[in-house]
Amino acid sequence: MNFYFLIKKITENYLNLAKQIYEIEIENLINAKSVFESEVFNEFVNMVYETNKNGWRIIMSGVWKNSFIAAKTAATMSSIWIPAFYLDTNDALHWDLWMITNRDFVIHLSRSWNTDEMLHTAFHIKKLWYKQWALTCRTDCKVKEYVDLFLPIPFIKEADVNWLAPSSSSTLLLAVCDVIWLTVSAMKWFTREDFFAFHPGWALWQMLKNELKK
């Protein structure tokens, strides 16, 4: 077989695989739209809104891959006038639980919600009578007995060839979190003027400054 023909066939196969992976990600996102019709989702949005309205904080938590999603969503909230910060699940078990107050709400992100460190953290938060919610990609989670609000997101499979590596699940958690925070931001009537006032970083601030001058 001609060497260049072989390289071309291998490249085509990888390109087809890349498209299939992308399609699995999209399929999961489309399938998960049904979560927005649930009463629990509606309650979730209203509770975040009331928490923010009362001047309380949202604390995001997660383990490993989803810890980065939790940190990102906390940063997104903070940028749209919803006070929030990220608490590492493992750190929470080593003195950091004191950072939570009885006016805060802890939101845990996990695909399975059956890992020992997350269950251990949720157990101790419940013992302290703090409020906590869970977002997950499964319905059969042990954490249900510890949290006040449990929102399972419809999930098909991960996007890698083994259907194992966190990919579609973390994408789903990120997307649903963005929907919740941005919905609450709209309910608060957070404006471009507000963003300008609270985001003095150069690029966006300069863009809004030029826009608002007109």
N, C-alpha and C positions, 0 to 999 in steps of 0.2 A: 504494500500500500504506500502511495506517495506520502512523504513526511508532511508536506504542507496541507494535504487533504486531511490527514489524521489530526493535525493541530486544529484545523477548521471545524471538524466534527466534534472534538472535545470542547472547543469554545462554544459551539452551538448548544451542546448539552448543558454546559454551565449556565448559559444565558436562559435556557428553558427552565432550568432548576430555579434560577433567581426569580423568574416570573411566577413560578408556582409558589415560592415562598411568600412573595408579595401578595399573591391572590389569597393565600391562607390568612394572612394578616387582615386583609380587607374583609374576607368572609367572616372572621371573628367579630370585627367591628360592626358589620351590618347585622349579624345575628344578635348582638348584644343590645341593639336598639330597644328591644322589648323591655329592658330594665327601667326605661324612663316612663313606662306606663304603670309601674307598680306603686302601691301605696307607701311601701317602705322608702322608695326613692323620694317621693314627695315629702315624706316625714324627714328624711335626711336633709333635703334642701332647706326646709323650714327650720330645722333645729340649728343648722349652720347659720342661717340668717338671724335667728333669735340670739344665738350665742354671740355673734358679732354686734348685734344691736345693743346688747347689755354690756358691751365692753369687755367680754371674756375672750379667752384665747383658744385657738385650735392647736393641738399638739399632734403632729404626724409621726407615726412610728412604723418600722418595717425591718425585715431581716435581709441581709445581703443584697440580691438584685433589686428587691423592692424597697430597700433602704434608700437607694438613689432616687427611686420614684417618689418616695415619701419626702425626701429633702427637696426635690424639685417642686413638688406641689406646695410645700410650705413656703417656698420662695415665691411662687406664683401668687399665692394668697396675700403675702405681705406686700406685693407690688400693686395689688388692687384694693388696699385698705381693709384687709381682713387679717388682723394680727395673728401670726402663726409662727411656730418654729418646729424643728425636727428633733426628735429624741431617739437615739439609737436604742434598739430593743435590748441589746446586751449591756449597754451602759446603764440602762434603767435598773438593772439588777445589781448594780454596784454603786449605790448612793444617789444616782440621778433621779430617783423617784421623788425626791424632795422638791424637784423643779415643778411638779404638778401641784396645782391648788384645787380646792373644791369648786372653783368657778371655771375651771378649764374642762375641755372635752378632748379626750384622746381618741384619735382615729388610727386604727391599725390596718396596714395593707399586707395582704398575703395571698398567694395562689391557693394554698391548701388549708392554711390555718390549723395545722396539726403538728407543727414543729414544737419541740420541747421548750425552747427559749421564749417563743411567743406565748405559749400557754402559761408558762411560769410567770411571765410579766403580766398577762391579763389577770391571772389569779391574784397576784399581789395588789394590783390596782383595784380590783374588786374588794379586797380586804380593807383597803383604805377608804372605801365608799366614794371613789372618784368615778366620774362618768366616762364611759368608753364605748366606741362603736367599732364595727369591723366591716371592711370591704374585702370580698374574696371571690375567687372563681369557682368555688364549690359550695354545695348546699349541705353536705354531710361533714360539718366541722365540729370539733369538740368545743370550740371556743364559745358556742352559742350560750352555754350556761353562765358565762362570765360577763358578756357584753349587754348593754342596754338596747342597742340597735344593730341588726345584722342585715347587711345588704349583699346577697350573692349575685354575681354578674354572670349571665349565660356565657358559657365557654365551650368551644368545640375541641381544639387541640393546639399544641405548640406548632410553630412553623418550621422547625428544623426537620431534617430527614428522619430522625429517630422519634420525633414528637415528644421530646423530653426537655430540651434546653429552654429556660424561661425566655420567651420571645413574645408570642401572641398574648400571653397572660399579663405580662408587665405592660404591654401596649394598651391592653384593655383597661387596666387599673389607672394608668395615666390619663387615658381619654375620658373615663367616667369622672375622675377627680376634676379634670379641667371643666367638664360640663357643670359639675356642682358649683365650683368656685365662681365661674363666669356667670352662671345664672344668679347666684347670690349678689355678685357685683352689680348686675343689671337691676336687681330688685332694690339695691341701695342707691340707685341712680348715680353710680360712680362715673364721672365725666372725664373728658379729655383735659379739662381745666384742673380737675383733681389730680390727674396723673402728672400734669405739668408741675403742680405745686409740691407733690410728694416724691417726684422722681427727678432730682436735679443732676442726674448723670448726663454726660455731655451729648451723646448722639440723639437720643429720644427727646431730651430737654430742648436741644437746639431746634429740632424739627418742629416741636410743639410751639416753641417761642415764636418761630417764624410764621407758623400757621395762625396763632392767636393774635398776632399783630394786625392781620388783615381784617 
